[in-house]
Amino acid sequence: MRLLALLLLSFTANAFEAFDASNFSNPHAYLGAPVDIIYENQIVSTPCYGVPPVESEVKANLLNKYTSPPARLIIDIECWKLLDPINTDPNADAHVLYYMQVLNWAREVLPGTDLGYFGLPHTSWEIIGKPQNRPAYEEMINRLLPVLNAVDTVYPAFYVEYDSPKKLDYNNAIHLQFARTTGKPVMPFVWHRGPGANFNNELLPTHLVNQQCDFIRSFADGVIMWSISTETWGNAWWYAHSARCLLIDQ
């Protein structure tokens, strides 16, 4: 609770924004304004772990995809790991350099676009929920600061791994605290399903959907709603519980 109180005291409210990055295979209800995401296989050669990006390739891929600069672009490159899995990755320094290179090249060919990376800074309960793992996490943040200082918006992934309200708030609060170190707007990605072995991609319990939304509206600058491409809209009972995040009057 003390950490949440500190977040509240340090939070300067901006106009909250909701964005739709979902991949439903059929039409769906309003999830926010559409937002562009470019995935690693669309911007760099894959597999890309430990492999430096090629300037001509990155620029050509961006120009082929965008005939004019989009207002906002989220770059999703997850192969350049910084932790392995809770210790510093052997290629962490090189990967930070690669993130910077792609960001700089994107600025050259997409002037005026608000740019940021999905899932940076990385986090998980296994890292920040155990005191013995915190030094490695803080070292990762320090390595990543040049990238976080250079992006326009920070997009952490607030995916829910455990059915534990206490863990959820703590994980999000630590994550948000580090994401705010640069003073940039922070807009978490959320998913109405839980990844990993605890939920196995099943729909989240109602109380966690509500809690996630309440936290984001209280402490973040916006939200990015995501879904997998094989998912259909279906009977989206969780939608009403996300209304406050999506700026929908109910």
N, C-alpha and C positions, 0 to 999 in steps of 0.2 A: 504493500500500500504506500510506503514511503516513496518508492520509485515512481508510482503513478502520480503522487502529489507533486514531485519534482518536475515531471513531464508537464503537468497542467500549469505550473508556475512559469515554465520556460516557453510555453506554446503561444505563438502569436498567430491568431486566426487569419487565414486567407479565405477567399471565396472557395468553398468546397466544390469539387468537380467530380463527376462520375463518368467513367469511360467503359465502353463495351469492347472487350478483346476476346469474346467467346467464339467458339468454333462449332456451335450447334449445327447439325446436318439438316435442320428444317427451320422454318420461321419461328421466331420467339418474341416474347414480350420485350418492352423497353428495358435495357440494361445500362443506359448511358450513351453518350456520344461515341460513335465508332472511332477507334484509334488504330493506327498502323503499327504492326509488329513485323520485324524481319528476323527470321530464324537463322541459326548458324549455317545450315545447309544452303541458305539462299545468299549468303554474303561472303563466306570463306570456304575453302576446300575442306572436306571432311574425309576421314576423322581428323580432328584438329588439335587434339591434346599435344602440347609441346611443339606445335608447328606454327611458325610465324606467318602472319597474314601477308598477302602480296598486294601492294598498293594498287596496281593496275586492275587486278581482279576485283578487289573490294569496290573501287570506284565504278568499274563497269557494271557490276551487279546492282549497285544502287541506282545508277543512271538508267539501266534497263528496266528496273522496277518502278521508278518514279520519273515521269516526264517533267514534273514540276515538284518542287520541294513540298512535302506534306507539312501541316502545321506542327505535328508532333510525331515522333518516331521512337519506338522502343526496340532496342537491339537485344536479341536473346542469343547470347553465345555462352553455353554452359560447359563447354569442354575445357576452357582455360581455368582449371581449378586452382584454388588458393589453399585449400585444406585437404588432408589426405589421411583418414577422413576428419580427424580432430587435430592432427599435427600439421605443421606447415608443409605444403606440397613442395617437392624438390624443384618444380618449375615455377614456383609462385612469382618470383621477381620477373621472369620472362613473360609470364601471363599478364601481369600488370602492365608491362610495356606494350604487349599486343593490344590490350584494351584501349590504351591511350592512342596507339597508332590508328586503329579503326575509327575511334571517335574523331580524331583530327581529320582523317580523310573524309569522313562523312560530313564534317562541317564545310569542307572545301566544295563538295559537289551538291550539298543541300543547304545552302545559306538560308538562315532565318528559321530553320527547323529546330524545335525544342527536342533535344536528344537526351537519352538516358539508357541505362542497361537494366534489363530484367534481372531481379534476384541479387543485386549488389546493394549492400553487403550480404554475403551468405550468412545463413544461420540455421540452427536446429536446436532442439531441446538438449540433444546429446552433447552439444558444444557448450551452450551458455547455462544449462541447468546444473552443471557439475563444476564445483569450484576448481578442481584440478585441471579442467580444460579451458578455463577462462584466459590464462596467459596466451595460449595459442590463438584464441579468438581475437584478443586485443592486438596481438602482433599482426594478424591478418588485416584488421581494420587500419592499422598504421601503414601497412604496405599499400593498401588500397586508397588511401586518402588522396593521392594525386588524381585518381580517376573520379572519386566522389566530388572533388573540388572542381573538376572540369565539366561534369554533366550539368544539364539544366534542371533535371528533375530526377529524384531518387525513387526507384521502384523495388522495394523489398518484397519478398514473397511471404505473405501471412497465411500460409497453408497450415491446416490444423492436423497435428499428428496424434494428439491424445485427447481422450474424453476427460479432461481435467480443467475446470474453469480457472483454478489457481495457476496451473502451468501455462495456460493460454495467455492470461494477462501478463504474467512475468516474462514469457518469451517475447511477446509483442512489445512490451515496454522496453526491454533491453535492446531489442532490434531497432526500435524507433529512436531510442536515445542515441545510438551510434549513427543511424541514418541522418540525424539532425545535426551532426557535428559540423557540417558545412553551411548550414543555414539555407539549404536548398529546399524547395517543396518536396514533400514525401507523400507518395501515392502508392499504397500497398496493393499488390495483387491478392485477390481472394478467390477461392473456389468453394462451391457448396458441397463438395465431396472431400473426404480425407485421404491423403496419400499414405502410403506405407502400410505396414503389417497390421496396425491397430484398427484402421478403418477399411483397408483394402479397397479404396476408391468408392466406398459406399457413401450415401448421403449423410451429412452431418446431423446430429441431434438438434432439435429446435433450439435448445438453450444455448448451444455453441454458436449457431448462426446469429441469434440475437446478440450474444455477448461480443462476437467479432464485429458486428455492425456498430454496436454502441461504442466500442473502443475506438474504432476508426473515425467515427463522426466526432468523437471527443478530442482526439489527439492528432489526426492526420489532415492532410490538405486535399485529399481526394481518394478515390478507390478505382481499381481496375478489375472488372469482373471477367473471369476466365472460365473456359470449359474445354474439354477434349473434343476432338473432331468427330469421334464415333458416337457422341451422345446426342440424343434427341431431346427436344424441350419437354415433351410429356406432361405429366401432372406435377408441375413445379410448385409444390406446396411451400417450399422454402422461400419462394419469391416474395410473399407478403412480409416475411421476417427480415428481408433485405431492403424494404422500402425506404427506410430512413437513410441507408447508404446511397440509394439510387435517386434521392431527392424526389420521391414520388409521394404525392398527397394521398393518404388512404382515408 
